Amino acid sequence: MTESCSMLGGQALEIRWHGRGGQGAKTAALLFGEAALDTGMFIQAFPEYGPERMGAPVAAFNRLSDKPIRSHAGVKNPRVVVVLDASLIEPAKVTEGLIEDGGILLVNSNLEPAELRKRLNLPTGIKLYVVDASKIAMETVGKNVPNTPMLGALVKVTGVLEFDQMMEAVKHKLGEKFRGGKEKFVEPNLVSVRRAYEEVRC
């Protein structure tokens, strides 16, 4: 068990992802969960089923713990909310249920954190982090798919996984996904993860 896992102290860390169809929220939740599993943690990763058409709001979830997870209920009060598309903040009510004392809101946006916090009128107990994952994705992968860079930002703001271990796990999973002539996409995605880890700000 890694040091980052022991920081959970037996408590499950619940994460809710918000995105639009085609942005990879479900894929990101699965990748994050599988990376945590590879480090020896207990995990759950599951989507919220609904319209899966391109552009429709979608949600996905993670539970991570250093002890077996007994609950199979839905995630109602996440400690972390990850938003892949800032236009969803109000219509999808992304802060609903977010723990106000020490909760984390991580948003893909080009706004400064102070400006976004003011717009959202966030309670002071919620920590807001911002990273321009769309820009990073465009500059590294060549398309606006922000899910992979958001993995790096999530690891940075939670500290729940050791970065190098997570990168090895993600590299392995991407290698499985991008096969049959698509291997060239693995390295750009890894670069996007590292950049978001370095560029996320609060």
Secondary structure, DSSP 8 states (H G I E B T S, - for coil): --HHHHTTTT--EEEEEEEETTS-HHHHHHHHHHHHHHTT-EEEEEEE-S--STT-EEEEEEEEESS-----S--SS-SEEEES-GGGTTTTTTTTT--TTT-EEEEE-SS-HHHHHHHHT--TTSEEEEE-HHHHHHHHTSS--THHHHHHHHHHHH--S-HHHHHHHHHHHHHHHS-SS-GGGHHHHHHHHHHHHHH-B-
